[in-house]
């Protein structure tokens, strides 16, 4: 479950034959009533994005650097 302040990374498995490349990193702003608000780090144009919790979890994974 995403929590405010956490960093998540775009990592959608699309079924293509090519290896996945991790996408943009986002920061969770708020989680409420089955929705997630987030900002794309380093982008002034992608601030205050929002989607359902289900969709967010399908598109992103926690950004836990190794």
PyMOL Python script that loads the backbone (N, CA, C, O; Angstrom):
from pymol import cmd

cmd.read_pdbstr("""\
ATOM      1  N   UNK A   1       0.842  -1.182   0.000  1.00  0.00           N
ATOM      2  CA  UNK A   1       0.000   0.000   0.000  1.00  0.00           C
ATOM      3  C   UNK A   1       0.888   1.245   0.000  1.00  0.00           C
ATOM      4  O   UNK A   1       1.713   1.410   0.898  1.00  0.00           O
ATOM      5  N   UNK A   2       0.732   2.117  -0.986  1.00  0.00           N
ATOM      6  CA  UNK A   2       1.533   3.334  -1.006  1.00  0.00           C
ATOM      7  C   UNK A   2       1.192   4.249   0.169  1.00  0.00           C
ATOM      8  O   UNK A   2       0.044   4.319   0.609  1.00  0.00           O
ATOM      9  N   UNK A   3       2.221   4.953   0.669  1.00  0.00           N
ATOM     10  CA  UNK A   3       2.036   5.901   1.765  1.00  0.00           C
ATOM     11  C   UNK A   3       2.617   7.251   1.370  1.00  0.00           C
ATOM     12  O   UNK A   3       3.587   7.304   0.614  1.00  0.00           O
ATOM     13  N   UNK A   4       2.048   8.338   1.863  1.00  0.00           N
ATOM     14  CA  UNK A   4       2.566   9.661   1.537  1.00  0.00           C
ATOM     15  C   UNK A   4       4.060   9.764   1.806  1.00  0.00           C
ATOM     16  O   UNK A   4       4.559   9.310   2.835  1.00  0.00           O
ATOM     17  N   UNK A   5       4.764  10.375   0.847  1.00  0.00           N
ATOM     18  CA  UNK A   5       6.198  10.569   0.955  1.00  0.00           C
ATOM     19  C   UNK A   5       7.015   9.455   0.328  1.00  0.00           C
ATOM     20  O   UNK A   5       8.212   9.626   0.097  1.00  0.00           O
ATOM     21  N   UNK A   6       6.390   8.312   0.048  1.00  0.00           N
ATOM     22  CA  UNK A   6       7.124   7.205  -0.557  1.00  0.00           C
ATOM     23  C   UNK A   6       7.431   7.480  -2.022  1.00  0.00           C
ATOM     24  O   UNK A   6       6.732   8.229  -2.704  1.00  0.00           O
ATOM     25  N   UNK A   7       8.498   6.849  -2.473  1.00  0.00           N
ATOM     26  CA  UNK A   7       8.935   6.941  -3.859  1.00  0.00           C
ATOM     27  C   UNK A   7       8.560   5.637  -4.565  1.00  0.00           C
ATOM     28  O   UNK A   7       8.887   4.553  -4.082  1.00  0.00           O
ATOM     29  N   UNK A   8       7.872   5.739  -5.709  1.00  0.00           N
ATOM     30  CA  UNK A   8       7.486   4.582  -6.515  1.00  0.00           C
ATOM     31  C   UNK A   8       8.003   4.792  -7.926  1.00  0.00           C
ATOM     32  O   UNK A   8       8.193   5.929  -8.359  1.00  0.00           O
ATOM     33  N   UNK A   9       8.232   3.698  -8.647  1.00  0.00           N
ATOM     34  CA  UNK A   9       8.790   3.784  -9.998  1.00  0.00           C
ATOM     35  C   UNK A   9       7.862   3.083 -10.996  1.00  0.00           C
ATOM     36  O   UNK A   9       7.321   2.014 -10.713  1.00  0.00           O
ATOM     37  N   UNK A  10       7.688   3.704 -12.164  1.00  0.00           N
ATOM     38  CA  UNK A  10       6.849   3.132 -13.215  1.00  0.00           C
ATOM     39  C   UNK A  10       7.495   1.840 -13.695  1.00  0.00           C
ATOM     40  O   UNK A  10       8.662   1.833 -14.087  1.00  0.00           O
ATOM     41  N   UNK A  11       6.741   0.750 -13.665  1.00  0.00           N
ATOM     42  CA  UNK A  11       7.276  -0.554 -14.045  1.00  0.00           C
ATOM     43  C   UNK A  11       6.144  -1.447 -14.511  1.00  0.00           C
ATOM     44  O   UNK A  11       5.853  -2.471 -13.893  1.00  0.00           O
ATOM     45  N   UNK A  12       5.507  -1.056 -15.604  1.00  0.00           N
ATOM     46  CA  UNK A  12       4.336  -1.766 -16.125  1.00  0.00           C
ATOM     47  C   UNK A  12       4.763  -2.913 -17.036  1.00  0.00           C
ATOM     48  O   UNK A  12       5.509  -2.696 -17.991  1.00  0.00           O
ATOM     49  N   UNK A  13       4.305  -4.113 -16.757  1.00  0.00           N
ATOM     50  CA  UNK A  13       4.573  -5.273 -17.609  1.00  0.00           C
ATOM     51  C   UNK A  13       3.569  -5.263 -18.749  1.00  0.00           C
ATOM     52  O   UNK A  13       2.394  -5.578 -18.557  1.00  0.00           O
ATOM     53  N   UNK A  14       4.040  -4.898 -19.946  1.00  0.00           N
ATOM     54  CA  UNK A  14       3.112  -4.761 -21.068  1.00  0.00           C
ATOM     55  C   UNK A  14       3.055  -5.979 -21.979  1.00  0.00           C
ATOM     56  O   UNK A  14       2.292  -5.988 -22.946  1.00  0.00           O
ATOM     57  N   UNK A  15       3.849  -7.008 -21.688  1.00  0.00           N
ATOM     58  CA  UNK A  15       3.806  -8.221 -22.486  1.00  0.00           C
ATOM     59  C   UNK A  15       4.660  -8.175 -23.750  1.00  0.00           C
ATOM     60  O   UNK A  15       4.637  -9.123 -24.535  1.00  0.00           O
ATOM     61  N   UNK A  16       5.410  -7.100 -23.966  1.00  0.00           N
ATOM     62  CA  UNK A  16       6.237  -6.994 -25.168  1.00  0.00           C
ATOM     63  C   UNK A  16       7.445  -7.932 -25.058  1.00  0.00           C
ATOM     64  O   UNK A  16       7.813  -8.341 -23.956  1.00  0.00           O
ATOM     65  N   UNK A  17       8.066  -8.273 -26.202  1.00  0.00           N
ATOM     66  CA  UNK A  17       9.212  -9.181 -26.171  1.00  0.00           C
ATOM     67  C   UNK A  17      10.517  -8.521 -25.743  1.00  0.00           C
ATOM     68  O   UNK A  17      11.529  -9.210 -25.611  1.00  0.00           O
ATOM     69  N   UNK A  18      10.525  -7.213 -25.524  1.00  0.00           N
ATOM     70  CA  UNK A  18      11.744  -6.505 -25.134  1.00  0.00           C
ATOM     71  C   UNK A  18      11.817  -6.347 -23.627  1.00  0.00           C
ATOM     72  O   UNK A  18      10.786  -6.289 -22.957  1.00  0.00           O
ATOM     73  N   UNK A  19      13.030  -6.277 -23.086  1.00  0.00           N
ATOM     74  CA  UNK A  19      13.165  -6.086 -21.633  1.00  0.00           C
ATOM     75  C   UNK A  19      12.550  -4.755 -21.205  1.00  0.00           C
ATOM     76  O   UNK A  19      12.577  -3.768 -21.939  1.00  0.00           O
ATOM     77  N   UNK A  20      12.007  -4.763 -20.015  1.00  0.00           N
ATOM     78  CA  UNK A  20      11.424  -3.533 -19.478  1.00  0.00           C
ATOM     79  C   UNK A  20      12.521  -2.612 -19.006  1.00  0.00           C
ATOM     80  O   UNK A  20      13.544  -3.051 -18.479  1.00  0.00           O
ATOM     81  N   UNK A  21      12.297  -1.340 -19.199  1.00  0.00           N
ATOM     82  CA  UNK A  21      13.183  -0.330 -18.652  1.00  0.00           C
ATOM     83  C   UNK A  21      12.373   0.473 -17.655  1.00  0.00           C
ATOM     84  O   UNK A  21      11.310   0.991 -17.997  1.00  0.00           O
ATOM     85  N   UNK A  22      12.858   0.582 -16.428  1.00  0.00           N
ATOM     86  CA  UNK A  22      12.095   1.346 -15.443  1.00  0.00           C
ATOM     87  C   UNK A  22      11.843   2.770 -15.921  1.00  0.00           C
ATOM     88  O   UNK A  22      12.707   3.403 -16.527  1.00  0.00           O
ATOM     89  N   UNK A  23      10.672   3.245 -15.642  1.00  0.00           N
ATOM     90  CA  UNK A  23      10.269   4.578 -16.072  1.00  0.00           C
ATOM     91  C   UNK A  23      10.453   5.611 -14.988  1.00  0.00           C
ATOM     92  O   UNK A  23      11.280   5.450 -14.090  1.00  0.00           O
ATOM     93  N   UNK A  24       9.668   6.683 -15.078  1.00  0.00           N
ATOM     94  CA  UNK A  24       9.816   7.787 -14.130  1.00  0.00           C
ATOM     95  C   UNK A  24       9.507   7.386 -12.690  1.00  0.00           C
ATOM     96  O   UNK A  24       8.734   6.465 -12.425  1.00  0.00           O
ATOM     97  N   UNK A  25      10.132   8.104 -11.787  1.00  0.00           N
ATOM     98  CA  UNK A  25       9.896   7.919 -10.353  1.00  0.00           C
ATOM     99  C   UNK A  25       8.865   8.950  -9.918  1.00  0.00           C
ATOM    100  O   UNK A  25       8.917  10.108 -10.331  1.00  0.00           O
ATOM    101  N   UNK A  26       7.925   8.515  -9.078  1.00  0.00           N
ATOM    102  CA  UNK A  26       6.906   9.419  -8.569  1.00  0.00           C
ATOM    103  C   UNK A  26       6.949   9.419  -7.047  1.00  0.00           C
ATOM    104  O   UNK A  26       7.424   8.469  -6.424  1.00  0.00           O
ATOM    105  N   UNK A  27       6.446  10.498  -6.461  1.00  0.00           N
ATOM    106  CA  UNK A  27       6.338  10.601  -5.011  1.00  0.00           C
ATOM    107  C   UNK A  27       4.862  10.659  -4.646  1.00  0.00           C
ATOM    108  O   UNK A  27       4.116  11.490  -5.164  1.00  0.00           O
ATOM    109  N   UNK A  28       4.451   9.773  -3.754  1.00  0.00           N
ATOM    110  CA  UNK A  28       3.059   9.715  -3.317  1.00  0.00           C
ATOM    111  C   UNK A  28       2.758  10.925  -2.445  1.00  0.00           C
ATOM    112  O   UNK A  28       3.497  11.219  -1.505  1.00  0.00           O
ATOM    113  N   UNK A  29       1.673  11.624  -2.757  1.00  0.00           N
ATOM    114  CA  UNK A  29       1.257  12.784  -1.960  1.00  0.00           C
ATOM    115  C   UNK A  29       0.197  12.407  -0.931  1.00  0.00           C
ATOM    116  O   UNK A  29       0.237  12.856   0.214  1.00  0.00           O
ATOM    117  N   UNK A  30      -0.762  11.567  -1.363  1.00  0.00           N
ATOM    118  CA  UNK A  30      -1.887  11.241  -0.486  1.00  0.00           C
ATOM    119  C   UNK A  30      -2.558   9.976  -0.997  1.00  0.00           C
ATOM    120  O   UNK A  30      -2.551   9.701  -2.197  1.00  0.00           O
ATOM    121  N   UNK A  31      -3.136   9.211  -0.084  1.00  0.00           N
ATOM    122  CA  UNK A  31      -3.915   8.020  -0.426  1.00  0.00           C
ATOM    123  C   UNK A  31      -5.211   8.115   0.353  1.00  0.00           C
ATOM    124  O   UNK A  31      -5.207   8.220   1.579  1.00  0.00           O
ATOM    125  N   UNK A  32      -6.341   8.078  -0.383  1.00  0.00           N
ATOM    126  CA  UNK A  32      -7.621   8.241   0.297  1.00  0.00           C
ATOM    127  C   UNK A  32      -8.760   7.666  -0.550  1.00  0.00           C
ATOM    128  O   UNK A  32      -8.815   7.874  -1.762  1.00  0.00           O
ATOM    129  N   UNK A  33      -9.652   6.953   0.099  1.00  0.00           N
ATOM    130  CA  UNK A  33     -10.873   6.448  -0.534  1.00  0.00           C
ATOM    131  C   UNK A  33     -10.607   5.700  -1.833  1.00  0.00           C
ATOM    132  O   UNK A  33     -11.360   5.836  -2.797  1.00  0.00           O
ATOM    133  N   UNK A  34      -9.520   4.897  -1.861  1.00  0.00           N
ATOM    134  CA  UNK A  34      -9.222   4.096  -3.037  1.00  0.00           C
ATOM    135  C   UNK A  34      -8.516   4.848  -4.156  1.00  0.00           C
ATOM    136  O   UNK A  34      -8.426   4.349  -5.278  1.00  0.00           O
ATOM    137  N   UNK A  35      -8.017   6.042  -3.862  1.00  0.00           N
ATOM    138  CA  UNK A  35      -7.312   6.868  -4.844  1.00  0.00           C
ATOM    139  C   UNK A  35      -5.927   7.226  -4.338  1.00  0.00           C
ATOM    140  O   UNK A  35      -5.680   7.258  -3.133  1.00  0.00           O
ATOM    141  N   UNK A  36      -5.011   7.501  -5.294  1.00  0.00           N
ATOM    142  CA  UNK A  36      -3.645   7.915  -4.971  1.00  0.00           C
ATOM    143  C   UNK A  36      -3.359   9.218  -5.700  1.00  0.00           C
ATOM    144  O   UNK A  36      -3.613   9.335  -6.899  1.00  0.00           O
ATOM    145  N   UNK A  37      -2.827  10.201  -4.970  1.00  0.00           N
ATOM    146  CA  UNK A  37      -2.322  11.444  -5.579  1.00  0.00           C
ATOM    147  C   UNK A  37      -0.813  11.359  -5.555  1.00  0.00           C
ATOM    148  O   UNK A  37      -0.229  10.940  -4.556  1.00  0.00           O
ATOM    149  N   UNK A  38      -0.164  11.759  -6.659  1.00  0.00           N
ATOM    150  CA  UNK A  38       1.291  11.663  -6.730  1.00  0.00           C
ATOM    151  C   UNK A  38       1.856  12.727  -7.658  1.00  0.00           C
ATOM    152  O   UNK A  38       1.152  13.273  -8.508  1.00  0.00           O
ATOM    153  N   UNK A  39       3.144  13.010  -7.477  1.00  0.00           N
ATOM    154  CA  UNK A  39       3.887  13.945  -8.328  1.00  0.00           C
ATOM    155  C   UNK A  39       4.990  13.176  -9.029  1.00  0.00           C
ATOM    156  O   UNK A  39       5.611  12.291  -8.440  1.00  0.00           O
ATOM    157  N   UNK A  40       5.232  13.516 -10.291  1.00  0.00           N
ATOM    158  CA  UNK A  40       6.377  12.959 -11.003  1.00  0.00           C
ATOM    159  C   UNK A  40       7.588  13.793 -10.610  1.00  0.00           C
ATOM    160  O   UNK A  40       7.626  14.998 -10.860  1.00  0.00           O
ATOM    161  N   UNK A  41       8.573  13.156  -9.998  1.00  0.00           N
ATOM    162  CA  UNK A  41       9.761  13.845  -9.509  1.00  0.00           C
ATOM    163  C   UNK A  41      10.474  14.586 -10.629  1.00  0.00           C
ATOM    164  O   UNK A  41      10.669  14.059 -11.724  1.00  0.00           O
ATOM    165  N   UNK A  42      10.851  15.804 -10.332  1.00  0.00           N
ATOM    166  CA  UNK A  42      11.629  16.590 -11.279  1.00  0.00           C
ATOM    167  C   UNK A  42      10.832  17.189 -12.419  1.00  0.00           C
ATOM    168  O   UNK A  42      11.410  17.777 -13.333  1.00  0.00           O
ATOM    169  N   UNK A  43       9.524  17.052 -12.385  1.00  0.00           N
ATOM    170  CA  UNK A  43       8.710  17.583 -13.475  1.00  0.00           C
ATOM    171  C   UNK A  43       7.758  18.633 -12.937  1.00  0.00           C
ATOM    172  O   UNK A  43       7.018  18.393 -11.984  1.00  0.00           O
ATOM    173  N   UNK A  44       7.787  19.786 -13.553  1.00  0.00           N
ATOM    174  CA  UNK A  44       6.854  20.838 -13.139  1.00  0.00           C
ATOM    175  C   UNK A  44       5.515  20.707 -13.847  1.00  0.00           C
ATOM    176  O   UNK A  44       4.522  21.297 -13.421  1.00  0.00           O
ATOM    177  N   UNK A  45       5.485  19.930 -14.935  1.00  0.00           N
ATOM    178  CA  UNK A  45       4.243  19.785 -15.692  1.00  0.00           C
ATOM    179  C   UNK A  45       3.400  18.615 -15.221  1.00  0.00           C
ATOM    180  O   UNK A  45       2.203  18.570 -15.505  1.00  0.00           O
ATOM    181  N   UNK A  46       3.993  17.670 -14.508  1.00  0.00           N
ATOM    182  CA  UNK A  46       3.248  16.497 -14.050  1.00  0.00           C
ATOM    183  C   UNK A  46       3.112  16.511 -12.532  1.00  0.00           C
ATOM    184  O   UNK A  46       3.537  15.578 -11.850  1.00  0.00           O
ATOM    185  N   UNK A  47       2.527  17.555 -12.024  1.00  0.00           N
ATOM    186  CA  UNK A  47       2.329  17.708 -10.586  1.00  0.00           C
ATOM    187  C   UNK A  47       0.863  17.402 -10.265  1.00  0.00           C
ATOM    188  O   UNK A  47      -0.036  17.738 -11.036  1.00  0.00           O
ATOM    189  N   UNK A  48       0.642  16.767  -9.131  1.00  0.00           N
ATOM    190  CA  UNK A  48      -0.700  16.452  -8.640  1.00  0.00           C
ATOM    191  C   UNK A  48      -1.469  15.544  -9.593  1.00  0.00           C
ATOM    192  O   UNK A  48      -2.602  15.838  -9.973  1.00  0.00           O
ATOM    193  N   UNK A  49      -0.841  14.444  -9.968  1.00  0.00           N
ATOM    194  CA  UNK A  49      -1.523  13.413 -10.745  1.00  0.00           C
ATOM    195  C   UNK A  49      -2.363  12.583  -9.794  1.00  0.00           C
ATOM    196  O   UNK A  49      -2.096  12.550  -8.592  1.00  0.00           O
ATOM    197  N   UNK A  50      -3.364  11.920 -10.317  1.00  0.00           N
ATOM    198  CA  UNK A  50      -4.199  11.056  -9.479  1.00  0.00           C
ATOM    199  C   UNK A  50      -4.771   9.914 -10.290  1.00  0.00           C
ATOM    200  O   UNK A  50      -5.072  10.059 -11.475  1.00  0.00           O
ATOM    201  N   UNK A  51      -4.917   8.768  -9.630  1.00  0.00           N
ATOM    202  CA  UNK A  51      -5.485   7.586 -10.249  1.00  0.00           C
ATOM    203  C   UNK A  51      -6.009   6.679  -9.145  1.00  0.00           C
ATOM    204  O   UNK A  51      -5.748   6.909  -7.964  1.00  0.00           O
ATOM    205  N   UNK A  52      -6.746   5.651  -9.537  1.00  0.00           N
ATOM    206  CA  UNK A  52      -7.245   4.723  -8.529  1.00  0.00           C
ATOM    207  C   UNK A  52      -6.086   3.924  -7.964  1.00  0.00           C
ATOM    208  O   UNK A  52      -5.068   3.729  -8.627  1.00  0.00           O
ATOM    209  N   UNK A  53      -6.249   3.470  -6.746  1.00  0.00           N
ATOM    210  CA  UNK A  53      -5.229   2.662  -6.093  1.00  0.00           C
ATOM    211  C   UNK A  53      -4.921   1.418  -6.928  1.00  0.00           C
ATOM    212  O   UNK A  53      -3.759   1.041  -7.074  1.00  0.00           O
ATOM    213  N   UNK A  54      -5.944   0.791  -7.469  1.00  0.00           N
ATOM    214  CA  UNK A  54      -5.767  -0.414  -8.288  1.00  0.00           C
ATOM    215  C   UNK A  54      -4.882  -0.126  -9.498  1.00  0.00           C
ATOM    216  O   UNK A  54      -3.939  -0.872  -9.765  1.00  0.00           O
ATOM    217  N   UNK A  55      -5.172   0.934 -10.221  1.00  0.00           N
ATOM    218  CA  UNK A  55      -4.382   1.284 -11.403  1.00  0.00           C
ATOM    219  C   UNK A  55      -2.957   1.661 -11.006  1.00  0.00           C
ATOM    220  O   UNK A  55      -2.000   1.260 -11.668  1.00  0.00           O
ATOM    221  N   UNK A  56      -2.818   2.419  -9.945  1.00  0.00           N
ATOM    222  CA  UNK A  56      -1.487   2.821  -9.473  1.00  0.00           C
ATOM    223  C   UNK A  56      -0.630   1.595  -9.190  1.00  0.00           C
ATOM    224  O   UNK A  56       0.533   1.545  -9.593  1.00  0.00           O
ATOM    225  N   UNK A  57      -1.191   0.611  -8.504  1.00  0.00           N
ATOM    226  CA  UNK A  57      -0.438  -0.602  -8.150  1.00  0.00           C
ATOM    227  C   UNK A  57      -0.127  -1.443  -9.373  1.00  0.00           C
ATOM    228  O   UNK A  57       0.847  -2.196  -9.362  1.00  0.00           O
ATOM    229  N   UNK A  58      -0.932  -1.339 -10.437  1.00  0.00           N
ATOM    230  CA  UNK A  58      -0.649  -2.066 -11.679  1.00  0.00           C
ATOM    231  C   UNK A  58       0.495  -1.416 -12.451  1.00  0.00           C
ATOM    232  O   UNK A  58       1.229  -2.102 -13.162  1.00  0.00           O
ATOM    233  N   UNK A  59       0.651  -0.104 -12.320  1.00  0.00           N
ATOM    234  CA  UNK A  59       1.636   0.642 -13.102  1.00  0.00           C
ATOM    235  C   UNK A  59       2.954   0.885 -12.377  1.00  0.00           C
ATOM    236  O   UNK A  59       3.996   1.015 -13.018  1.00  0.00           O
ATOM    237  N   UNK A  60       2.921   0.946 -11.056  1.00  0.00           N
ATOM    238  CA  UNK A  60       4.108   1.331 -10.293  1.00  0.00           C
ATOM    239  C   UNK A  60       4.469   0.259  -9.274  1.00  0.00           C
ATOM    240  O   UNK A  60       3.631  -0.543  -8.864  1.00  0.00           O
ATOM    241  N   UNK A  61       5.738   0.268  -8.878  1.00  0.00           N
ATOM    242  CA  UNK A  61       6.219  -0.583  -7.787  1.00  0.00           C
ATOM    243  C   UNK A  61       7.052   0.301  -6.868  1.00  0.00           C
ATOM    244  O   UNK A  61       7.554   1.340  -7.299  1.00  0.00           O
ATOM    245  N   UNK A  62       7.205  -0.102  -5.596  1.00  0.00           N
ATOM    246  CA  UNK A  62       8.025   0.699  -4.687  1.00  0.00           C
ATOM    247  C   UNK A  62       9.432   0.862  -5.251  1.00  0.00           C
ATOM    248  O   UNK A  62       9.989  -0.084  -5.806  1.00  0.00           O
ATOM    249  N   UNK A  63      10.001   2.035  -5.115  1.00  0.00           N
ATOM    250  CA  UNK A  63      11.339   2.321  -5.608  1.00  0.00           C
ATOM    251  C   UNK A  63      12.334   2.010  -4.501  1.00  0.00           C
ATOM    252  O   UNK A  63      12.710   2.881  -3.717  1.00  0.00           O
ATOM    253  N   UNK A  64      12.746   0.767  -4.453  1.00  0.00           N
ATOM    254  CA  UNK A  64      13.689   0.302  -3.427  1.00  0.00           C
ATOM    255  C   UNK A  64      15.030   0.035  -4.093  1.00  0.00           C
ATOM    256  O   UNK A  64      15.274  -1.079  -4.558  1.00  0.00           O
ATOM    257  N   UNK A  65      15.904   1.035  -4.147  1.00  0.00           N
ATOM    258  CA  UNK A  65      17.214   0.810  -4.771  1.00  0.00           C
ATOM    259  C   UNK A  65      17.981  -0.310  -4.085  1.00  0.00           C
ATOM    260  O   UNK A  65      17.915  -0.467  -2.866  1.00  0.00           O
ATOM    261  N   UNK A  66      18.693  -1.071  -4.865  1.00  0.00           N
ATOM    262  CA  UNK A  66      19.468  -2.210  -4.338  1.00  0.00           C
ATOM    263  C   UNK A  66      20.796  -1.718  -3.815  1.00  0.00           C
ATOM    264  O   UNK A  66      21.600  -2.512  -3.329  1.00  0.00           O
TER     265      UNK A  66
END
""", "prot")
cmd.dss("prot")
cmd.show_as("cartoon", "prot")
cmd.util.cbc("prot")
cmd.orient("prot")
